[in-house]
């Protein structure tokens, strides 16, 4: 129905914003926070993966992996998205587009900043 189209548009807008402003830490943090909230909402189940959200989060985490301030924020927010997705049986599927890269990005963030409790939780 109409609600599904609106939900798709929300996810698409967030992903497009992240892709269009990859170099902006603030946009990536906000995008990851939005996708984390969306991915924890049953009404949006599967849309984050289907609309390129996983790839957008991985790109953000890779783009900002060497910036100290970004490490504690973009990496943390990106890991939060994958934490939310892991509670969704459909998204917690290794056949989901980008799932393997998502796991690699989370592990890289955890390895890079072992003292950050938010990343290790």
N, C-alpha and C positions, 0 to 999 in steps of 0.2 A: 503494500500500500504506500500511501504518501509519506508516512512516517519513515519507512525504510529509505526512501530517496533522500529525505532530509538528513538522516543519519550518515548516509554515504557521503553527502555533500560536506558535512562537518569533518569527517575523517580526511576526505580529499583536500579540503582547504588547509588543514593542519599540515598534511604531508607536503602539499605544494609550497606552503610557507617555509617549511624546513629545507626543502630542496632549493628554493629560490634564494635563501639567505644562509647557505651552509657555513660561511665564514663568521657569522654572528653568534657569539656564545649565548647571548640573551635570547635570541630567537630559538636556538637549539634547546636551551633549558626550558623555555616556555612550551615548545612543541613536545618535548619529552614529557613534561608535566601533564599536558593536555592528553596525550596518547595514553599515559598511565591511567588517568581518570576514566578515559573512554574504555580502555581495555578491561577495566574492572566492572564495567556496567554490562549486565546480561543483554540489554537491548542492542548493544553494539558488537555482540559476539561474532568473532570471525572477521569483522570489517577491517580491523587494524592490519591484519596480515594480508587480507585480500586487496586492500587499497595501497599497498606499498609502505605501510607504517614501519614494518620491521627493517626494511632496507633503509628507510630514512633515519631511523635511530642508529643503526650500525654506521651509516655515513657520518652522522653527527659525532659519534664516539670516536671514530677514526680521525676525523678532521681536527678534533680538539684533544687528542690523547697526549700531546706534549706540552700543553699549557697548564701550569700548576693550578691556577684558579679554576680553570675549566675542568681539570681532573676531579676536583672535589664536587663540582656541580653537574656538568654535562654527563660525566661518567656515572655519577650517582643517580641522576634522573633517568638516564638510559637504562641502567640496571633495574630501576624501579618499573619501567615499562615491561621488561622481560619477566620480572617478578609477578606482575599482574597477569600477564599472558599465561604464565605457567599454571595458573589456577583454572584456566579454560581448557577443557579436554580437547576441543578442536584445535586451539592454538598450540597446545602442548604436543604437537605432532611433528616428528622430524621431517615429514613431507611438506610441511608448510613452507612456502617460499621465504627464503632468508633465515630460516630457523638455525641452520648450522652456523651462519655468519653471526647471528645473534648470540649464540652460545660462546663462540670464539671471542666476541667483543666483551662479553661479561667476564670471561676468564682473564682476558688481557687487562681489563680495568682492575680486577681483584689482585692480580699479580703485581701490577705497577704500583698500587697504593695499599700495601698490606696493613698499614696502620689505621686506615680509614674504616672505622667500625661500620659505617653505613654501607660500604661496598662489600664488606665481609659477611654481613648478616644474611 
